[in-house]
Amino acid sequence: MNKDLFVAVTFDTDSDIFEGADVASNPFSPLPWKGISDGIPLLYEHTHSIVDSYGSPLIFTWLVRADNQIKRIHDSSTFLLEEYNHIWKFAIHRGDEIGWHPHLYKLDDNLWVQETCDATNTRILMSTFEDLKKIDTLPISARVGETYCSNAIIDTFEKLGVMCDSSAMPGRSRKFKGGGVSWINAPSRPYTPSYTDYSKPCSQSRSILEVPLSMVPIKAPYDEDFYQRYVDLTFYHKFLENGLKKLVKESDLIVTISHPNTLLKRKLLRHGLLSFDIKEFIKNLNVIISECNKNGRNFRFISLKNCCHLFKNYVNS
């Protein structure tokens, strides 16, 4: 395979609470965001000299939380976009993309849990989008929290002008109270999602493209066997190296997903798979670069929105 490899390095800007949405004893306690305030500048500091085969700098897609939970806790669904406006301005200036990362939650027994009602999720997305418009933010790309999805969500994104969704985790499924999400049959390449099954391609023309996360088999220390996981460049290098090498040889596109807070050291937190170390991020990125050079492949750094024109013409072939 000699054609260019496209590499989209994406970040979901979730809070610093590692365990998930339901850990706070008070569901309305302000969430910590050092991943944004400290992690993003640290990333820029360590990657400013990295370029692709054409001399273009490494760019990122920042999928920023804006949703009903953020509004309930911080009094504004666009809190992160406004509070850290200086970071997003710098990101845009250097060529990064600012996308949308809504977590569609509801309160259940004082815990934030996944909302599975289509009508409610549609209302959340529509209401939040109105708030985004008020601050002149019209996202082209999105990824739903927990990689949740439904036909209604894809339809709503399309109506709102979102042209790229990147929630798909091919081969995986998740169950939630009252419903679930299945990407079991999703392709690994970008595709136009079916009107009747978001995880399958269709031949009809749509303005929205599904761009799946890259998946590789990983056996973490706490696993009994290998398990398909998305490519998170903050995973320990030793678990990701072989999967990355295979992707470089076989893929047209690599879409990675990380979180800014996992770039930062945690003194009291140890994890078998997540490194919480910017050095591991760089090691994994360098595997992609060195393998491309080794295999004679040029590579281009892109943002998610670039996929709309790069892959639209042959996604369902």
C-alpha positions as CSV (number, residue, x, y, z in Angstrom):
1,M,0.0,0.0,0.0
2,N,1.7,3.2,-1.2
3,K,-0.9,5.8,-1.0
4,D,-0.8,8.4,1.8
5,L,-1.8,7.5,5.3
6,F,-4.1,10.1,6.9
7,V,-3.7,10.5,10.7
8,A,-6.3,12.3,12.8
9,V,-5.2,12.9,16.4
10,T,-8.3,13.7,18.4
11,F,-9.0,14.6,22.0
12,D,-12.3,14.4,24.0
13,T,-12.1,17.2,26.6
14,D,-13.6,15.3,29.5
15,S,-13.1,16.3,33.1
16,D,-10.2,15.1,35.3
17,I,-12.5,12.7,37.1
18,F,-11.0,9.5,35.8
19,E,-13.6,6.9,36.9
20,G,-16.5,8.4,35.0
21,A,-19.6,10.5,35.3
22,D,-21.1,9.0,38.5
23,V,-18.4,9.3,41.1
24,A,-19.1,12.6,42.8
25,S,-21.1,12.4,46.0
26,N,-22.8,15.6,45.0
27,P,-23.8,15.4,41.3
28,F,-23.7,19.2,41.1
29,S,-20.1,19.7,42.4
30,P,-17.9,21.7,39.9
31,L,-15.8,19.4,37.8
32,P,-12.0,19.8,37.6
33,W,-10.5,20.7,34.2
34,K,-6.7,20.6,34.6
35,G,-6.5,18.4,31.6
36,I,-7.5,21.5,29.6
37,S,-5.7,24.2,31.5
38,D,-2.4,22.2,32.0
39,G,-2.5,19.2,29.7
40,I,-3.1,21.0,26.4
41,P,-0.2,23.5,26.8
42,L,2.0,20.6,27.8
43,L,1.0,18.8,24.6
44,Y,1.8,21.8,22.5
45,E,5.2,22.2,24.2
46,H,6.2,18.6,23.5
47,T,4.9,18.3,19.9
48,H,5.5,21.7,18.3
49,S,8.4,20.4,16.1
50,I,6.6,17.3,14.8
51,V,5.6,17.5,11.1
52,D,4.2,15.1,8.5
53,S,5.8,13.9,5.2
54,Y,4.9,17.3,3.6
55,G,6.3,19.5,6.4
56,S,2.9,20.3,7.8
57,P,2.7,20.5,11.6
58,L,0.8,18.0,13.8
59,I,-2.7,19.3,14.3
60,F,-5.4,18.2,16.7
61,T,-9.2,17.9,16.8
62,W,-10.5,19.1,20.1
63,L,-14.0,17.8,20.9
64,V,-15.2,20.1,23.6
65,R,-17.8,19.2,26.1
66,A,-21.1,21.2,25.7
67,D,-24.2,19.6,27.0
68,N,-26.9,19.5,29.7
69,Q,-24.6,18.2,32.4
70,I,-22.1,21.0,31.9
71,K,-25.0,23.5,32.0
72,R,-26.4,22.0,35.2
73,I,-23.1,22.0,37.0
74,H,-21.4,25.1,35.6
75,D,-24.5,27.2,34.7
76,S,-23.7,27.3,31.0
77,S,-23.5,24.5,28.5
78,T,-20.7,26.4,26.7
79,F,-18.7,26.9,29.9
80,L,-15.6,25.2,28.7
81,L,-15.6,27.1,25.4
82,E,-15.9,30.4,27.2
83,E,-13.7,29.7,30.3
84,Y,-10.8,28.4,28.2
85,N,-11.4,30.7,25.2
86,H,-7.7,31.7,25.0
87,I,-6.7,28.0,24.5
88,W,-9.3,27.4,21.7
89,K,-8.3,30.7,20.0
90,F,-4.6,29.6,20.0
91,A,-5.7,26.1,18.8
92,I,-7.7,27.5,15.8
93,H,-4.8,29.9,15.0
94,R,-2.4,27.0,14.6
95,G,-4.8,25.0,12.5
96,D,-6.6,22.7,15.0
97,E,-10.3,22.0,14.8
98,I,-12.8,22.7,17.6
99,G,-15.5,20.1,17.5
100,W,-18.4,19.1,19.8
101,H,-18.4,16.4,22.5
102,P,-21.8,16.2,24.1
103,H,-22.4,13.7,26.9
104,L,-26.1,12.9,27.0
105,Y,-26.8,12.3,30.7
106,K,-29.7,12.2,33.1
107,L,-29.8,12.1,36.9
108,D,-30.9,8.7,38.3
109,D,-30.7,8.2,42.1
110,N,-28.3,11.1,42.4
111,L,-26.0,9.8,39.7
112,W,-25.3,11.0,36.2
113,V,-26.1,8.1,33.8
114,Q,-26.6,7.6,30.1
115,E,-29.8,9.1,28.7
116,T,-31.3,6.6,26.2
117,C,-34.6,8.3,25.3
118,D,-34.3,9.5,21.7
119,A,-36.7,12.4,22.2
120,T,-34.8,13.7,25.2
121,N,-31.4,13.4,23.5
122,T,-32.8,15.3,20.5
123,R,-34.0,18.1,22.8
124,I,-30.6,18.2,24.6
125,L,-28.7,18.4,21.3
126,M,-31.0,21.0,19.8
127,S,-30.9,23.2,23.0
128,T,-27.2,23.0,23.3
129,F,-26.7,23.8,19.7
130,E,-28.7,27.0,20.2
131,D,-26.3,27.9,23.0
132,L,-23.3,27.2,20.7
133,K,-24.7,29.5,18.1
134,K,-24.9,32.3,20.6
135,I,-21.1,32.2,20.9
136,D,-20.6,31.8,17.2
137,T,-19.5,28.2,17.4
138,L,-20.9,25.9,14.7
139,P,-19.1,22.5,15.0
140,I,-18.5,20.5,11.9
141,S,-17.4,17.4,13.8
142,A,-18.7,15.6,16.8
143,R,-18.3,12.6,19.1
144,V,-20.9,11.6,21.6
145,G,-19.7,10.8,25.1
146,E,-19.5,7.1,26.0
147,T,-19.4,6.5,22.2
148,Y,-23.2,6.4,22.5
149,C,-25.3,6.8,19.4
150,S,-28.7,6.2,17.8
151,N,-30.4,6.9,14.5
152,A,-32.1,9.9,16.1
153,I,-28.7,11.3,17.2
154,I,-27.3,11.0,13.7
155,D,-30.4,12.5,12.2
156,T,-30.2,15.5,14.6
157,F,-26.5,16.1,14.0
158,E,-27.3,16.1,10.2
159,K,-30.1,18.6,10.7
160,L,-27.8,20.9,12.8
161,G,-25.1,20.9,10.1
162,V,-22.6,18.5,11.8
163,M,-20.9,16.8,8.8
164,C,-18.7,14.3,10.7
165,D,-19.5,12.0,13.6
166,S,-16.7,10.0,15.1
167,S,-18.4,7.9,17.8
168,A,-18.1,4.5,16.1
169,M,-16.0,1.8,17.8
170,P,-16.2,-1.1,15.3
171,G,-16.7,-4.5,16.9
172,R,-17.8,-3.2,20.3
173,S,-21.1,-2.7,22.1
174,R,-22.2,-1.3,25.4
175,K,-25.3,-1.8,27.6
176,F,-26.9,1.0,29.6
177,K,-30.0,1.1,31.8
178,G,-32.9,1.3,29.4
179,G,-30.9,0.7,26.2
180,G,-27.5,0.3,24.7
181,V,-25.3,1.0,21.7
182,S,-23.9,-1.5,19.2
183,W,-21.0,-0.9,16.8
184,I,-20.5,-4.7,16.3
185,N,-21.2,-4.5,12.5
186,A,-19.7,-1.0,11.9
187,P,-17.0,-0.8,9.1
188,S,-13.5,0.3,10.1
189,R,-13.5,2.8,7.2
190,P,-15.5,6.0,7.0
191,Y,-19.1,5.5,5.8
192,T,-22.4,7.2,5.2
193,P,-24.6,5.9,8.0
194,S,-27.9,4.2,7.2
195,Y,-31.1,6.0,8.1
196,T,-32.3,2.8,9.8
197,D,-29.1,1.6,11.4
198,Y,-26.4,4.1,12.3
199,S,-23.8,1.3,12.5
200,K,-24.2,0.3,8.9
201,P,-23.4,2.1,5.6
202,C,-26.0,3.0,3.1
203,S,-25.9,4.0,-0.6
204,Q,-28.2,7.0,-0.2
205,S,-26.7,10.5,-0.2
206,R,-26.4,12.2,3.2
207,S,-24.5,15.2,4.4
208,I,-23.0,13.4,7.4
209,L,-20.1,10.9,7.5
210,E,-19.4,8.4,10.2
211,V,-15.6,8.2,10.9
212,P,-14.9,5.2,13.1
213,L,-12.2,5.2,15.7
214,S,-9.2,3.0,14.9
215,M,-9.3,-0.2,16.9
216,V,-6.5,-2.6,17.8
217,P,-6.3,-5.8,19.9
218,I,-4.8,-5.1,23.3
219,K,-4.3,-7.4,26.3
220,A,-4.0,-5.2,29.4
221,P,-2.6,-6.6,32.7
222,Y,-6.1,-7.0,34.0
223,D,-7.4,-8.8,30.9
224,E,-7.7,-12.6,30.4
225,D,-7.3,-12.3,26.6
226,F,-6.8,-9.7,23.9
227,Y,-9.6,-7.1,23.6
228,Q,-10.5,-4.7,20.8
229,R,-9.8,-1.2,22.0
230,Y,-9.6,2.2,20.4
231,V,-6.2,3.7,19.8
232,D,-5.4,6.0,22.7
233,L,-1.9,7.4,22.3
234,T,-1.6,7.8,26.1
235,F,-1.8,4.0,26.6
236,Y,1.5,2.4,27.6
237,H,3.7,2.1,24.5
238,K,4.3,-1.6,25.0
239,F,0.6,-2.5,24.6
240,L,0.0,-0.3,21.5
241,E,3.1,-0.8,19.4
242,N,2.2,-3.9,17.5
243,G,-1.3,-2.7,16.7
244,L,0.0,0.6,15.5
245,K,2.4,-1.1,13.1
246,K,-0.4,-3.2,11.7
247,L,-2.6,-0.1,11.1
248,V,0.2,1.7,9.3
249,K,0.6,-1.2,6.9
250,E,-3.2,-1.8,6.3
251,S,-5.1,1.4,6.8
252,D,-5.9,4.5,4.8
253,L,-6.8,6.4,8.0
254,I,-5.8,6.3,11.6
255,V,-8.2,8.0,14.0
256,T,-6.8,8.2,17.6
257,I,-8.7,9.3,20.7
258,S,-7.2,10.6,23.9
259,H,-8.1,12.8,26.8
260,P,-6.0,15.8,27.9
261,N,-6.1,14.8,31.6
262,T,-4.3,11.5,30.8
263,L,-1.3,13.5,29.6
264,L,-0.7,14.6,33.2
265,K,1.1,12.7,35.9
266,R,-1.1,11.4,38.7
267,K,0.8,10.8,42.0
268,L,-1.9,8.7,43.6
269,L,-3.3,7.0,40.6
270,R,-1.8,3.9,38.8
271,H,-3.5,2.2,35.9
272,G,-2.6,-0.9,34.0
273,L,-3.2,0.6,30.5
274,L,-3.3,4.4,30.8
275,S,0.2,5.9,31.3
276,F,-0.7,9.4,32.4
277,D,2.6,10.4,30.8
278,I,3.2,12.7,27.8
279,K,6.3,10.7,27.0
280,E,4.2,7.6,26.2
281,F,2.1,9.7,23.9
282,I,5.2,10.8,22.0
283,K,6.5,7.2,21.8
284,N,3.3,6.0,20.3
285,L,3.1,8.8,17.8
286,N,6.7,8.1,16.8
287,V,5.7,4.5,16.0
288,I,3.3,5.8,13.4
289,I,5.9,8.1,11.9
290,S,8.8,5.6,11.9
291,E,6.7,2.8,10.5
292,C,5.5,5.1,7.7
293,N,9.1,5.9,6.9
294,K,10.1,2.2,7.1
295,N,7.4,1.2,4.7
296,G,7.9,4.0,2.3
297,R,4.5,5.6,3.0
298,N,3.9,9.3,3.1
299,F,1.5,10.4,5.9
300,R,-0.6,13.5,6.4
301,F,-1.9,15.0,9.7
302,I,-5.5,16.0,9.3
303,S,-8.5,17.1,11.4
304,L,-11.8,15.2,11.5
305,K,-13.5,17.7,9.3
306,N,-11.0,17.0,6.5
307,C,-12.4,13.5,6.3
308,C,-15.6,14.9,4.8
309,H,-14.0,15.6,1.5
310,L,-11.1,13.1,1.6
311,F,-13.3,10.0,2.1
312,K,-16.8,11.0,1.0
313,N,-16.4,9.9,-2.6
314,Y,-15.7,6.2,-2.0
315,V,-16.9,5.5,1.6
316,N,-19.5,2.9,0.6
317,S,-17.6,1.2,-2.2
